Amino acid sequence: MTAIWALLLCSCLGLLRPGGGQPFLRLRPSPSDNLPVKDIVEHPDPEYDPKEHDLDERTLRKKLGSHFDPGFMAVAVPGPANASGAEAAAGRARAALPAELRRLDLGPPQGPRLRVGKKARRKVLQWLWAYTYCPVLYTWKDLGVRFWPRYIKEGNCFAEKSCSLPEGMFCKPVKSVTKTFLRWHCQGWSSQKYCTWIPVQYPLISECKCSC
């Protein structure tokens, strides 16, 4: 998976000095293949939060434009994202088998060929698919007031058990999509600081696969 920027928080190293105490060091993030994105460590001073007049929904929707995706972002607290991993796997097992499984030879690599009835073969393949299937499980995550929209539907790979026979392989991310959010970004400190909304890209897991 191509390395991607987790989040663009600032364009360089910066020092913020809240109340004249210990400097708060803010670092530019490094490219990473690790998804989902780890929680952002925010500056604790509410002085760096957007004010009420900075959160006008009509203005922010216009600024975000066509990047607003209601399927993956929400302004207000959303409901549950999707079913559990077991339910997702069971639902997939009832659907059409993928081509690679339909072509699978269930016979031994050597010796006489086993004769398996169509019904028995289909049941075995459905069981294999349910066992090895790696669904993307979505949950809503609150990014905090310094992101708009502040709620994102984040994907994770089902990892409660091994997905291979014999055991040893696990579901891991293989594809991702990028969604654009607005990030409240401040430069400087005290009365000299300047804050505004800037667009940032947030990567999300879109596909998982059973792998080492």
PyMOL commands that set and color helices and strands:
alter all, ss='L'
color gray80, all
select helices_A, chain A and resi 18-20+46-48+52-55+57-67+85-93+99-102+118-132+190-192
alter helices_A, ss='H'
color red, helices_A
select strands_A, chain A and resi 14-16+24-26+73-74+136-142+147-148+151-157+170-187+194-211
alter strands_A, ss='S'
color yellow, strands_A
deselect
rebuild
show_as cartoon
